Amino acid sequence: MHDKLLKKYYFINSFDTNIINKQDKRTTFIYRDYKTSKLDTNRILKLKTFLKKRGNKFLLANNFKMALKFKLDGVYLPSFNNKFDHLNYSTNSSFIILGSAHNLKEIKIKETQKVQSIFISSLFKKNNNFLGINKFKIISSYSKKNIVALGGISKKNIKVLRLLNISGFAGISFFEK
Protein backbone atom coordinates (compact mmCIF):
# COMPACT_ATOMS: atom_id res chain seq x y z
CA MET A 1 0.00 0.00 0.00
CA HIS A 2 1.50 3.32 -1.05
CA ASP A 3 0.51 6.73 0.33
CA LYS A 4 -0.58 7.81 -3.17
CA LEU A 5 -3.31 5.16 -3.03
CA LEU A 6 -4.64 6.28 0.33
CA LYS A 7 -7.45 8.80 0.61
CA LYS A 8 -6.31 12.11 2.04
CA TYR A 9 -8.37 14.30 4.36
CA TYR A 10 -7.24 17.82 5.19
CA PHE A 11 -8.79 19.71 8.13
CA ILE A 12 -9.01 23.43 7.42
CA ASN A 13 -10.41 26.38 9.34
CA SER A 14 -9.62 29.16 6.88
CA PHE A 15 -9.76 29.88 3.17
CA ASP A 16 -6.10 29.98 2.13
CA THR A 17 -5.86 29.45 -1.64
CA ASN A 18 -2.05 29.13 -1.50
CA ILE A 19 -2.27 26.01 0.67
CA ILE A 20 -5.38 24.62 -1.04
CA ASN A 21 -3.80 24.91 -4.49
CA LYS A 22 -0.84 22.76 -3.34
CA GLN A 23 -3.17 19.79 -2.73
CA ASP A 24 -4.13 17.27 -5.37
CA LYS A 25 -7.66 16.60 -6.57
CA ARG A 26 -7.98 13.47 -4.41
CA THR A 27 -7.70 15.46 -1.19
CA THR A 28 -10.98 15.85 0.67
CA PHE A 29 -11.28 19.07 2.65
CA ILE A 30 -13.05 19.13 6.02
CA TYR A 31 -13.92 22.58 7.29
CA ARG A 32 -13.97 22.92 11.06
CA ASP A 33 -13.74 26.07 13.10
CA TYR A 34 -14.22 25.26 16.78
CA LYS A 35 -12.92 28.67 17.88
CA THR A 36 -16.18 30.42 17.03
CA SER A 37 -19.68 29.32 17.93
CA LYS A 38 -21.22 30.75 14.76
CA LEU A 39 -20.30 29.40 11.36
CA ASP A 40 -19.16 31.84 8.71
CA THR A 41 -21.64 30.87 5.99
CA ASN A 42 -20.05 33.17 3.41
CA ARG A 43 -16.68 31.43 3.90
CA ILE A 44 -18.33 28.01 3.59
CA LEU A 45 -20.06 28.96 0.33
CA LYS A 46 -16.85 30.45 -1.11
CA LEU A 47 -14.91 27.33 -0.14
CA LYS A 48 -17.59 25.11 -1.67
CA THR A 49 -17.44 26.99 -4.98
CA PHE A 50 -13.63 27.10 -5.06
CA LEU A 51 -13.20 23.41 -4.18
CA LYS A 52 -15.91 22.29 -6.60
CA LYS A 53 -14.08 24.08 -9.44
CA ARG A 54 -10.88 22.27 -8.41
CA GLY A 55 -12.66 18.91 -8.26
CA ASN A 56 -12.17 18.35 -4.52
CA LYS A 57 -14.76 17.04 -2.08
CA PHE A 58 -15.81 19.39 0.73
CA LEU A 59 -17.24 18.32 4.10
CA LEU A 60 -18.41 20.33 7.08
CA ALA A 61 -17.53 19.32 10.62
CA ASN A 62 -20.23 18.79 13.21
CA ASN A 63 -23.15 20.47 11.42
CA PHE A 64 -25.27 17.98 9.52
CA LYS A 65 -28.14 20.39 8.75
CA MET A 66 -25.80 23.01 7.31
CA ALA A 67 -24.00 20.43 5.17
CA LEU A 68 -27.35 19.38 3.71
CA LYS A 69 -28.58 22.97 3.32
CA PHE A 70 -25.49 24.00 1.35
CA LYS A 71 -25.46 20.72 -0.61
CA LEU A 72 -21.93 19.87 0.47
CA ASP A 73 -20.37 16.48 -0.21
CA GLY A 74 -20.81 15.35 3.38
CA VAL A 75 -20.28 15.83 7.08
CA TYR A 76 -17.63 14.92 9.65
CA LEU A 77 -18.83 13.94 13.14
CA PRO A 78 -16.08 14.50 15.74
CA SER A 79 -15.57 12.09 18.62
CA PHE A 80 -17.44 14.36 21.03
CA ASN A 81 -20.58 14.24 18.87
CA ASN A 82 -22.68 11.39 20.30
CA LYS A 83 -25.99 12.44 18.73
CA PHE A 84 -28.11 10.41 16.35
CA ASP A 85 -30.36 13.22 15.04
CA HIS A 86 -28.82 13.06 11.58
CA LEU A 87 -30.29 9.58 11.06
CA ASN A 88 -33.72 11.23 10.75
CA TYR A 89 -32.70 13.09 7.58
CA SER A 90 -32.65 11.62 4.11
CA THR A 91 -29.54 12.09 2.02
CA ASN A 92 -28.51 11.07 -1.46
CA SER A 93 -26.26 8.05 -1.87
CA SER A 94 -23.17 10.17 -2.56
CA PHE A 95 -23.42 12.10 0.76
CA ILE A 96 -20.42 11.18 2.92
CA ILE A 97 -20.63 10.75 6.70
CA LEU A 98 -17.29 10.44 8.49
CA GLY A 99 -16.54 10.29 12.20
CA SER A 100 -13.64 10.16 14.61
CA ALA A 101 -12.95 8.02 17.64
CA HIS A 102 -10.26 7.52 20.23
CA ASN A 103 -11.38 4.28 21.87
CA LEU A 104 -13.67 1.26 21.44
CA LYS A 105 -16.71 2.95 22.98
CA GLU A 106 -16.46 5.85 20.54
CA ILE A 107 -15.94 3.43 17.62
CA LYS A 108 -19.22 1.68 18.48
CA ILE A 109 -20.99 5.05 18.68
CA LYS A 110 -19.66 6.02 15.24
CA GLU A 111 -20.81 2.69 13.81
CA THR A 112 -24.29 3.30 15.26
CA GLN A 113 -24.19 6.78 13.71
CA LYS A 114 -23.70 4.95 10.39
CA VAL A 115 -20.47 6.66 9.37
CA GLN A 116 -18.70 5.30 6.28
CA SER A 117 -15.20 5.78 7.68
CA ILE A 118 -13.81 6.19 11.17
CA PHE A 119 -10.84 8.44 11.89
CA ILE A 120 -8.86 6.93 14.76
CA SER A 121 -6.38 9.06 16.65
CA SER A 122 -3.81 9.68 17.67
CA LEU A 123 -1.43 7.48 15.74
CA PHE A 124 1.83 9.44 16.08
CA LYS A 125 1.07 12.69 17.91
CA LYS A 126 1.88 12.21 21.58
CA ASN A 127 -1.16 13.80 23.22
CA ASN A 128 -3.92 12.59 25.58
CA ASN A 129 -5.24 10.27 22.86
CA PHE A 130 -1.88 8.83 21.80
CA LEU A 131 -2.17 5.21 20.68
CA GLY A 132 0.99 4.34 18.79
CA ILE A 133 1.07 1.69 16.07
CA ASN A 134 0.26 -1.41 18.15
CA LYS A 135 -2.73 0.02 20.02
CA PHE A 136 -3.94 1.62 16.78
CA LYS A 137 -3.88 -1.77 15.03
CA ILE A 138 -5.73 -3.44 17.91
CA ILE A 139 -8.44 -0.77 18.20
CA SER A 140 -8.97 -0.51 14.44
CA SER A 141 -9.39 -4.29 14.17
CA TYR A 142 -12.65 -4.03 16.14
CA SER A 143 -14.44 -2.27 13.29
CA LYS A 144 -15.42 -3.38 9.81
CA LYS A 145 -15.64 0.27 8.69
CA ASN A 146 -12.94 1.96 6.64
CA ILE A 147 -10.27 3.26 9.01
CA VAL A 148 -8.45 6.56 8.56
CA ALA A 149 -5.27 7.31 10.52
CA LEU A 150 -5.15 10.68 12.27
CA GLY A 151 -2.61 12.47 14.41
CA GLY A 152 1.00 13.46 13.79
CA ILE A 153 1.39 12.10 10.27
CA SER A 154 4.39 13.61 8.50
CA LYS A 155 6.53 13.05 5.43
CA LYS A 156 8.99 11.20 7.69
CA ASN A 157 6.54 8.63 9.07
CA ILE A 158 4.09 8.24 6.18
CA LYS A 159 5.77 5.01 5.05
CA VAL A 160 4.78 3.43 8.39
CA LEU A 161 1.16 3.65 7.23
CA ARG A 162 1.89 0.66 5.00
CA LEU A 163 1.91 -1.49 8.16
CA LEU A 164 -1.70 -0.59 8.90
CA ASN A 165 -4.95 -1.74 7.35
CA ILE A 166 -6.26 1.75 6.59
CA SER A 167 -8.09 3.42 3.73
CA GLY A 168 -6.61 6.87 4.26
CA PHE A 169 -4.98 9.43 6.51
CA ALA A 170 -5.95 12.85 7.80
CA GLY A 171 -4.29 15.84 9.31
CA ILE A 172 -3.42 19.48 9.18
CA SER A 173 0.34 20.03 9.38
CA PHE A 174 1.10 17.30 6.79
CA PHE A 175 -0.74 19.33 4.15
CA GLU A 176 0.64 22.71 5.15
CA LYS A 177 4.33 21.87 4.66
PyMOL commands that set and color helices and strands:
alter all, ss='L'
color gray80, all
select helices_A, chain A and resi 17-20+41-54+64-69+85-88+104-112+132-140+158-163+173-176
alter helices_A, ss='H'
color red, helices_A
select strands_A, chain A and resi 7-12+27-31+58-61+74-77+96-101+117-121+146-150+168-171
alter strands_A, ss='S'
color yellow, strands_A
deselect
rebuild
show_as cartoon
